[in-house]
Amino acid sequence: MAVQKLYAGAKLRELRARLGLTQKAFAEKLGVSLPYLNQMENNNRPVSTSVVLSLAQEFGYDVTELQSGDEARLVGDMREALADPVFTAAPPSLADLRLAAANAPALARAFLDLHAAYRQTHERLASLDEALGREDARLQPSPWEEVRDFFHYCDNYIDAVDRAAERFATQSAAGATIRDAAISELRTRKVSISYTDGAVVRHYDPDTRQLQLSRRATESTRTFQLLLQLALLTQDQLLEATLDLARFQSPEARAIAKVGLANYYAGAVLMPYGRFLSAARETRHDLERLADRFGASLEQVAHRLSTLQRPGAKGIPFFFVRVDPAGTITKRHSATHLQFARYGGACPLWNVHRAFETPGRFLRQLAETPDGMRYFCLARDVTKSGGAFDAPTRRYAIGLGCEVKHAPALVYADHMDIDTPEAFEPIGISCRICERKECHQRAVPPLERRLRVDPDHRGVLPYSVD
């Protein structure tokens, strides 16, 4: 198997700027010539093994950061954006997109922001009855998408928040459960806790310092909500500082992100990084055993597994997704090369959609994407009861997966034929950018290709793709 060359010019430039070194001083510390460093920083040469070793020894640099998933995410997002019919010319080649993502990531993100603003405006103009006369009809991404992209490009790992949560969990570990420690901390801060039979999961009154939780919620949900409220009350400065760095474009996006960071803190307290990573490896990532050990739900465990990206102590790079019965992606994150569609639904051939047909069972799948990457995929339905006969029940499916090279570390991959190419099912990202020509589940033609229609011939599809 050929060894993949490592091009990481943007990462080298970023590290050098952070250290405040000139190219000449940086080259001397790495033991290479100035022209050689210049070529590496401009991705004209791959990063050599000796340079990788020097980065680790001289600067204590986590060299796994050189293979950050940012480039793959940017390439995937740009490919999807360029498939928009507004771009009438032939799309740039994949090699050109990779060069842009590697050498000019800020420019690539600016392009994506511009395209998102265009789509937002286009959608508003298509609904004139809603847009006309509104004072806030300005060019900007929706707050929800802005926050989703923030976590997406942070690898779903927020170091300062994660470590603060781990400190609280470690300090509270002696003789008390996380739930008891959270209750004790809240009471120390003069917060009284009561329980109601209502449908509202959590309500906090800052004037009376009264926290109400619903008895209808499961115990794991109530514990999580206690920790979320604890984050809002005790970690406000940390959360606000993180939000300042993110520079959100609207107060709505900032507010959504703050709740997201509080959720992140709650999950990280419930499943502290070091203990959880160790337990995940020990149990071979058995979701049910981890849920039982940490008093969490299956969804919380799966989501936490996708956040284990701490420099120097990384877990398996997972993707995590939550899908509703209509196929809409309501949560998504990928620390792998697999990228989810920003617009439209996911590939119907993916096993996460079949989870609703087999409630209570884990579905396993070996899948291959059009770029030749192979994955192990796990899917399971999740039912969230309303806690009462007349309360609505919410149903989702969660998907968790990793590149197939990590499959032996997962108990779910046992006895699967991961060495046989024919065992892998072809899946895509979304129909509009998928390159597969004869897919029997294709919903719409690919936007990047011309179509040929023959009235005297009908194959799997009513057209053929050039």
N, C-alpha and C positions, 0 to 999 in steps of 0.2 A: 504493500500500500504506500503510495506517495505521501511524503510528509508535506503538509500544508504550510506554505510560507507565511510568515507573520508580518503584516504591514500595519504599523501603529504610529504613523507620523504625528497625528493629532495628539495622541496620548503623550508622546515624547515632548512635544512642544508645550503641552499643558504642564507636565512635571517640571520642565526647565523653568517655565515662568513662575511656578509656585515656589521653586527654590531660589529664584532671583539670580540665576546664573546666565552668563553670556554663552553663546554657542561654543566659543573657544574653551572656556572653563569647564563646561559640561562635557565636551569631547575629551578633555584631559582626564577628567575623573572616570570616564567610561573606558579610557584606554584606546580610543580610536582617533583617526585624523579628523580635522575640521570638515573637509569635503565629504568624508564618509558619513559623518553625523548629519550634514546638510541633506545628503541624498536620502537618508533614513527618515528625516523629519518631513520630507516632501514625498515620501512613499515611492521614491525611485529605486530604493533598495529595501529588502526585508530586514527586520531586526535580527541580528545574528545571535547565536547562542551565547557568545562571550559577552555581548552587551546585556542580554537578559540576566546573566549571572552577576555582572557588574551592578546592574540596577538593584538587585536584591542585596548584594554584599555592601555596596557603597552607600546606598540610601535607605535600605530596609524596605524597598518597594515591593508591594504584593504584585508579582508579575502576572497573576491571573487577570489583573485589571487591564493588561494590554489587549486581552481578548474580550473586552466589554461588548455586550449585546447592542450597544447604541447604533453601531454601523448597520447591522442587519435590520434593526427596527426602522431606521431611516430609509434604507433601501426599499423595504416592504411598503412603507407608507408613501414614498414617492412613486413607486410603481402603481399603486392604487390611485393616487391623485392624478397621475398622468394618463390613466385610462379614462378619465372624464372626457366626454365628447367635446368639451370646450377646446381641448387641444387637438387641432385638426391635422397637424403634421405627424409624421411617424415618430413614435416615442424614442427617447434616447436608449441606447443599448444598456444592458445590465452592467457591463463593464464601466460605462460612463457614470451610471448611478452610483456604483461602488466607489469610484474615484471622488465623486462629489461628497458622498457621505464620509469618506475617510479624510479628505483634504480640507473640506469646507463644511463641517457639520452645522455651523451657525447659519450659513447661507441656505443649507438644506432645510433647516427648521423654519427659516424665514419664508421660504417657498411654501412649506406646508401651512404655515399660518395664513399666508396670502390666499391659498386655495381654500382653506377652511372659511375665511372671511367671505370669499366669493360664493361658496355654497350657502352660507348663512343668508347672504343678501338675496341670492337666487330663490331660496325657499320663501323668504319674506315677500318677495315680489309676486310669487306664485299664489300668495294668500293675501290679496290686496285688502280684503275686508278686515283683516286683522292688522295689517301693517300701516295702512293709510291713517295719517293723523297722529301716529304715536310719536312722542318726543324721544323715546329711547330706542328708536329704530336706527341704531348706529352699527358700523362695521366692527364686529368682534365675535369670537367664537362663543358658543353657549357656555355658561358657567360649568355645567356638568362635564362637557367635553374638555374644557380647560383643566379641570381638576384631574380628570382621568388621565390626560396626557402628562400632567405633573408626576403622578405616581408611576406612570408607564416609563418615563425617561429617568426616574430615580431607581430603576430596577425593583420597584416596590419595596425598597429597603431605605429607611430613614435612620441613620446611625445614631444621632443624638437622642432621638425619642426612644429607640430600641434599647440603648444602654441605660437610659433613665428608668425605663420600665424594669429592666433586669435588676438594677440596684434595689428598687422597691421590693421586688419578689424575693431577692436574696436576703435582705434585711428582715423580711417578714416570715422567712421560712421556719424559724425555730419555734416549734410547738403550736403553730397556728396555720390554718388553711388560708389560701389566698382570699377567699370570701370573708373569713373572719378578720383578716388583716385589713381588708378594705373597709369593712364596717367600723372597725376600731379607729382607723384613720379619719373616716368621715365624722364619727362622733367626737373625736378630739377637736375637730374643726366646727363643733356645735351644730352639726347637721343631724336632724332627726329623720329616721327612716320608718315608713309605714307601707302597708300593702293594701291594695284595693282589688275589687273584682271587675274593674273596668277594662276596656280594650286597650287603653293607652299604656304602652309598655313602660315608659319612664316619664316622670314629670318632676321638675325641680323648681321650687319657688325661691328665688334669691332673697326676697324680703323676709320670709318666715324661716328660711333655711330648712325647708321641709322637702324631703325626697320621697316620692311615691313610686312604687313598683307594682306591676300587675301580677296577681296570683295566677293568672291564666298562662303567663310565660313559663317556659321550662326553667329548671334550676340553673342550667348552663347559661341561658339567656339572662336571667336575673343577675347572676354573678358578673357577666360581661357588662351589663348596664351599670352595675355598681362601680366597676373599674373605669368605665367611660366617664361617669360623673366625677370620679376621683381625679381623672386626668384633667378635666375642665377646671376643677377647683384648685389643684395643686401644681399643675404643670403649665399654667397659663403663659408665663414668661417664655418658656421654652417653645411652646406652640406658636406664639406670636412672632418670636425671632425666626423660626423656620418659615412662617408665612411671609415675613418681610423679604427673605432671600428669594422666595418664589416669584414675587412681583406679579401677582394676579391682576388682571385687567378690570375686574369689577368687584364690588363688595360682596355680591352673591357668590362668586367663585371663591373668594377668601373665606366666607362663612361655611361653604360646603367643605372646603379643604380642612378647616379647623375641626369640623366633626370627623372628617376622615382621619386626621392625625390623632384625635382622641380615640377613635376606634382602633387605630394602629397600636397606641399605647396599651389599651385594654387587652388586645390579643397578645401583646408582647409580655405583659405581666402574667396573664393566665398561662402562657407557654414561654417561659424565659429562654432566651436564645441558647445559652450553653447547655442547659439541662434538656431542652427540647431537641436540639441537634443530636446530642448523645443518645437520647431515647429513640429518636427516629432511626438512627443507624442500628441501634440494638434490636429494635423490633422489625427491622427491614421495611420501615415506612408503612407499617400496618395501621391504617387510619382508625380502625375500631379500637385497637389496643391503646393507641395514643389518646384517643378521645376519652377512654375510660381512665387512663392514668392522670390526665390533666383536667378532667372535669369539663371538657369542651365538647362542642358538637362536631359532627363529621365535616361540615362546611368550614368551621373555624380552623380545624386541624389542616384541611387541604389548603386553605388560604395561607396559613402560617408557613406551611412547607414551601410555598412559592416565594417567601420573603427571606429565606436563609441565604443572604448574599453578603454577609459581613466580610470585608477584606481580611484575608488571612485565616478565615474560619468559615469558608463557604460550604453550604450543603449542595445537594444535587440541584442543578438548574431545572426547575419545573415550570411548566405553564399551568395556569389555573383559570378556569372560566365557569361562569354560572349562566345558564340559559333558561328562559321561561318556556312554557308550552307552545308559544307562537314562534319559537326559534330566535327570539331577540336576546342578544347578549347583554346581561345586566351587570356583570362584573367580568373583567378580563385582565390578565397580566401574563407576560411571558418573559422568563429569563433565558429562554431557548431561542433558536433561530425561527421557530414557528411564530408567525405574526397573525393576529386576528384582523378581520376586515373592520375598518373604521366606519364604513357605511354599508348598510344592507345586512343580510343574514349570513350565517356561517355555512360551510359545506354540508349538505344533507347526508353525505356518506360518512360523516364523522359519528362515532358511536354515542356521543353525548346526546344526540337526538333520539336514540333508541332507548335511552334509560327510562323514559316515561312508560314504555311498553312492558318493562320488567321491574315493577316496584320492589324495593327491598333487596335488590341484587346488584353486585358489582359487575360491570361489563368490561371486558378486556379487548383491546384491539391493537394490532400491529399495523401501522399506517405509514405511507410514503407520500410526501408532498411533491409537486411538480419539479422542485429544484433538486430532487434526489435524496433529500434528508429523510431519515427513517426514525419513527417515534414509537414508544410504547404509550398507549392511551388508556386511561381508566375513567369510567363514568358511573355515576350512581344518582338515582332520583333522591330528592330531599323534600319532605313534606313538613310544612310549618303549620301546625294546627292553631286555630284561633283560640283554643282553650274553652270553648263553649259550643253547644249544639247549633246555635244560630249564628255563630261567628264564621266568617269565610276562612277556608283553608288555602294556603298558598303553596303552590307546587313549583319546584325548580329541578333542574338537573345540574350537577356539578361535574366538571371534567378536570382531570389532573394528568399530566404526562411529562415525559422527558425523552431526550434522545435515546435511541435503543442501546447505545453503548453503556448506559447507566442501568439498564433493565435488571441485570443480575443482583443489584442492591435492593430490589423491590420484591417483596414476597408475592405480589400479585402476578409477577412475570414467570413464576416457576412453571416448568413443563410447557412453556410456549416455544415454538420453533423459530427463535430469533435469527438463526443462521441461514434460513431458507428464503431467498428473495420472493418466491411466489406466495409466501405467507403474509406479505404486506399488502394491505388494501390501498388503492390510490385515493387520496383525498386532496382537496384544494383549500384555498383560503375563502374565496367567494367566486361565484360564477363570472362576474364581470371582469375579473382579472385572471381567471384560471386558464391555463394553456392547453388543457386536455381537450382533444378534438371530438372524441367519441363517447363522452360521458353520458350514460343513460339517465342521469338525474339532473342534467344541465337545465337551469330555469331560464336563463337569458344568454344571448350570444356574448362572447368576449369582446370587449370594446376595442382591444388592440388589433383585431384581425378583421379582414374583409370576409364577407360571406358570399357563397354561391348557392343559388336556389335553382333546382331543376324540377319543373312541374311533372316530369315523367319518371322521377326517381324519388323514393322515400326510404331513408335508412333509419338509424336510431333517432336522428333529429330531422326536422323538415328542411334542413339546410346543411351545407358542409362548410367547414372553416378552412380558409387558406392558411 
